[in-house]
Amino acid sequence: MKNILLIGGSYGIGLEIARQLSSTTHVFVASRTSENIPQNVTHLSFDVLSDDITTLDLPEQIDGFVYCPGSVSYTHLTLP
């Protein structure tokens, strides 16, 4: 079974992606909250704005990656 890492999958679009993918893949959701995560999905506590992804307990191989956190920092952008 393939391994999918989903950043931000506890609400909205991310949660629905996790639900749909979990029937055919092993889904790892890295998010701040876990209350909505389906039982057949592995939750990893992770804050995209402050945590380091290298500290997560991930499988050796990741076959797919989905990035849909609720917060995105645009501090690196210079706006006019």
C-alpha positions in Angstrom: 0.0 0.0 0.0 1.3 3.5 -0.9 2.0 6.1 1.8 0.6 9.6 1.4 1.6 12.5 3.6 -1.1 15.2 3.9 -0.2 18.4 5.7 -3.4 20.0 7.1 -6.0 17.3 6.8 -8.2 17.8 9.9 -10.8 20.1 8.3 -12.4 21.0 5.0 -10.8 20.0 1.7 -7.8 18.4 3.5 -10.1 16.2 5.6 -12.1 15.1 2.6 -8.9 14.2 0.6 -7.7 12.1 3.6 -11.1 10.3 3.8 -11.1 9.5 0.0 -7.4 8.5 -0.1 -7.6 6.3 3.0 -9.6 3.6 1.2 -6.7 2.8 -1.1 -3.6 4.2 0.6 -2.0 4.6 4.0 -2.6 8.3 4.8 -0.5 10.3 7.3 -2.1 13.6 8.3 0.2 16.1 9.9 -2.0 18.8 11.6 -2.5 20.6 14.9 -5.8 19.0 15.6 -7.0 15.4 15.5 -10.6 15.3 16.5 -12.0 14.8 13.0 -9.3 12.4 11.7 -10.8 9.1 10.6 -9.7 6.0 12.5 -8.0 4.4 9.4 -5.7 7.5 9.1 -2.5 8.1 11.1 -2.4 11.5 12.7 0.9 13.3 13.5 0.8 16.3 15.7 2.3 19.2 13.6 2.0 23.0 13.4 3.0 24.1 9.9 4.0 27.5 11.1 6.4 26.5 13.8 7.3 22.7 13.7 10.1 21.0 11.8 8.8 18.2 9.4 12.0 16.2 9.9 10.9 15.4 13.5 7.8 13.5 12.3 7.7 9.7 12.6 7.2 9.0 8.9 7.7 5.9 6.9 10.9 5.5 4.9 9.0 6.0 1.6 6.4 8.7 0.8 4.6 8.1 -2.5 2.5 11.2 -2.5 2.3 14.6 -0.8 -0.7 16.9 -0.3 -0.3 20.4 1.2 -3.5 22.2 2.4 -3.0 23.8 5.8 -5.5 26.3 7.1 -2.7 28.9 7.5 -0.1 29.9 5.0 2.6 32.4 5.9 3.4 34.9 3.2 6.1 36.7 5.1 8.6 35.9 2.4 6.6 37.9 -0.2 7.0 41.6 -0.8 3.7 43.2 -1.7 3.4 46.5 -3.5 
